[in-house]
Amino acid sequence: MAFEGLAERLQGTLTKIRGKGKVSEQDIKEMMREVRLALLEADVNFKVVKQFIADVKEKALGQEVMKSLTPGQQVIKVVNEELTALMGGEQSKIAVSQKPPTVIMMVGLQGAGKTTASAKLANHLRKKHNRTPLLVAADIYRPAAIKQLETLGKQIDMPVFSLGDQVSPVDIAKQAVEKAKAEHHDYVLIDTAGRLHVDQELMEELSQIKETVQPDEILLVVDAMTGQDAVNVAETFNDQLGLTGAILSKLDGDTRGGAAISVKAVTNTPIKFAGMGEKIDQLEPFHPERMASRILGMGDVLSLIEKAQTNVDEAKARELEKKMRTADFTFDDFLEQLEQVRSMGPLEDLLGMMPGMNKAKGMKNLQVDEKQIGRVEAIVRSMTKKEKQDPTVLNGSRRRRIAKGSGTTIQDVNRLLKQFEDMKKMMKQMTGMQSGKGKKRGKGMGGFKLPF
Ligand SMILES: Nc1nc2c(ncn2[C@@H]2O[C@H](COP(=O)(O)OP(=O)(O)OP(=O)(O)O)[C@@H](O)[C@H]2O)c(=O)[nH]1
């Protein structure tokens, strides 16, 4: 998991100070020494670290005392704010041209994840912003690049403009923009060539494309796993082309996090998106504040809620909620609910975003959970329609049959049935309590409680 080492060290350091009623200058000094080491170890650029420490020290010492926070918490707040500022402060959004199409050039070194990011971004623009992008295959040098983009395009049913590998990338880009205008595409995403290293020839070609199509965005795709190198690459591309933003790919990997923290600070290029996996929908807008909270172990509850809201069918969730309140909730509903939660992504990812869940210890338990859920699902799927609707018919022989059918034991089946009943009871109590106090129900998140 990304940032693990950094997160652990920072959280360890911050925990020491968290409860302190009084924080001395010496405390802050000691803490900052540890924060400094943690950042350097995470491969954050040393100049960035130096500035960061100076800023935090100054703010932490000069702070007015707020009644609602302990001094220790206040220091953590400063660290959080500064870390957020370092990664760009506000979320930086993708450009929208007043005169469509908005033209985006995707640049980066070979293997950074540029082609994948192009398709992911096109998919994001369509899904989240209702746009009609045109993908453009302008990498004519890497033999498989055009094919790769076409395959990805097919997979998401997105048009890909290509003229093969015998036409110059400048012409391809030019014609693509003309076609987009004629066919009313509102975004054009040009997947340009990469090299293993930055070279002059590549830069010249990219400059020519830039001159010709006058892009609204030049987005650099950098591999988060490459640490300091990512920062160097960003600096070079920025000097030569003038970047408008970066996409950090492979942030799901085992990155120490230095790139995410330094790219903006060193190059003043905002990180706009983060690649969180190989799948096409694994691209997320980069929120500096959430990322900082995540690194500091405050969890990423906001991301989680947003995810829940886009993926879960609101009407269905409300329907399920109603059923729970009236205790009509059956195993069929339960399966549906499980599928909705699953549609949000692997459970491990989801739980990783929750506060306190990203500790190494926790992760082990999560894996077990995933298995347990598989078992539960198998049990429910082995029930007949009638049994799912009315579990009270489940006598001994039916339970034995289900255990056999699902490859579990009769104890597993019994346990699940008991948990299911307990859950229903609890839900009834909870909804009773809530309506009693006249509280508003949480939007969209209502359908999610699982019985484990
Ligand atoms: N885990 C993970 N893998 C990714 C991510 N983005 C891309 N990849 C993988 O990284 C590899 C390289 O991605 P490509 O998109 O082919 O790289 P590229 O930068 O287009 O390469 P060139 O076209 O040669 O410049 C592929 O195997 C991708 O599946 C990500 O966010 N997470």
The ligand as an SDF file (V2000), in Angstrom:
LIG
                    3D

 32 34  0  0  0  0  0  0  0  0999 V2000
   -0.9980   -0.6490  -10.7010 N   0  0  0  0  0  0  0  0  0  0  0  0
   -1.1480    0.2650  -11.6510 C   0  0  0  0  0  0  0  0  0  0  0  0
   -0.6850    0.0120  -12.8820 N   0  0  0  0  0  0  0  0  0  0  0  0
   -0.8430    0.9520  -13.8390 C   0  0  0  0  0  0  0  0  0  0  0  0
   -1.4700    2.1980  -13.5650 C   0  0  0  0  0  0  0  0  0  0  0  0
   -1.4670    2.9090  -14.7080 N   0  0  0  0  0  0  0  0  0  0  0  0
   -0.8640    2.1520  -15.6340 C   0  0  0  0  0  0  0  0  0  0  0  0
   -0.4790    0.9660  -15.1310 N   0  0  0  0  0  0  0  0  0  0  0  0
    0.2220   -0.1180  -15.8100 C   0  0  0  0  0  0  0  0  0  0  0  0
    1.4950    0.3370  -16.2270 O   0  0  0  0  0  0  0  0  0  0  0  0
    1.8860   -0.2680  -17.4200 C   0  0  0  0  0  0  0  0  0  0  0  0
    2.3150    0.7770  -18.4450 C   0  0  0  0  0  0  0  0  0  0  0  0
    1.2110    1.5390  -18.8620 O   0  0  0  0  0  0  0  0  0  0  0  0
    1.0420    2.0950  -20.3370 P   0  0  0  0  0  0  0  0  0  0  0  0
   -0.1800    2.9110  -20.3420 O   0  0  0  0  0  0  0  0  0  0  0  0
    1.1690    1.0270  -21.3120 O   0  0  0  0  0  0  0  0  0  0  0  0
    2.3390    2.9980  -20.4260 O   0  0  0  0  0  0  0  0  0  0  0  0
    2.6660    4.1960  -21.4180 P   0  0  0  0  0  0  0  0  0  0  0  0
    3.2020    5.2890  -20.5870 O   0  0  0  0  0  0  0  0  0  0  0  0
    1.5050    4.4810  -22.2970 O   0  0  0  0  0  0  0  0  0  0  0  0
    3.8050    3.6490  -22.2930 O   0  0  0  0  0  0  0  0  0  0  0  0
    4.2070    4.2430  -23.6930 P   0  0  0  0  0  0  0  0  0  0  0  0
    2.9850    4.2140  -24.5530 O   0  0  0  0  0  0  0  0  0  0  0  0
    5.2310    3.2950  -24.1450 O   0  0  0  0  0  0  0  0  0  0  0  0
    4.7350    5.5850  -23.4540 O   0  0  0  0  0  0  0  0  0  0  0  0
    0.7060   -1.0860  -17.8880 C   0  0  0  0  0  0  0  0  0  0  0  0
    0.9360   -2.4340  -17.5390 O   0  0  0  0  0  0  0  0  0  0  0  0
   -0.4460   -0.5270  -17.0840 C   0  0  0  0  0  0  0  0  0  0  0  0
   -1.4530   -1.4880  -16.8650 O   0  0  0  0  0  0  0  0  0  0  0  0
   -1.9390    2.4520  -12.2160 C   0  0  0  0  0  0  0  0  0  0  0  0
   -2.4690    3.4920  -11.8690 O   0  0  0  0  0  0  0  0  0  0  0  0
   -1.7470    1.4330  -11.3160 N   0  0  0  0  0  0  0  0  0  0  0  0
  1  2  1  0
  2  3  2  0
  2 32  1  0
  3  4  1  0
  4  5  2  0
  4  8  1  0
  5  6  1  0
  5 30  1  0
  6  7  2  0
  7  8  1  0
  8  9  1  0
  9 10  1  0
  9 28  1  0
 10 11  1  0
 11 12  1  0
 11 26  1  0
 12 13  1  0
 13 14  1  0
 14 15  2  0
 14 16  1  0
 14 17  1  0
 17 18  1  0
 18 19  2  0
 18 20  1  0
 18 21  1  0
 21 22  1  0
 22 23  2  0
 22 24  1  0
 22 25  1  0
 26 27  1  0
 26 28  1  0
 28 29  1  0
 30 31  2  0
 30 32  1  0
M  END
$$$$
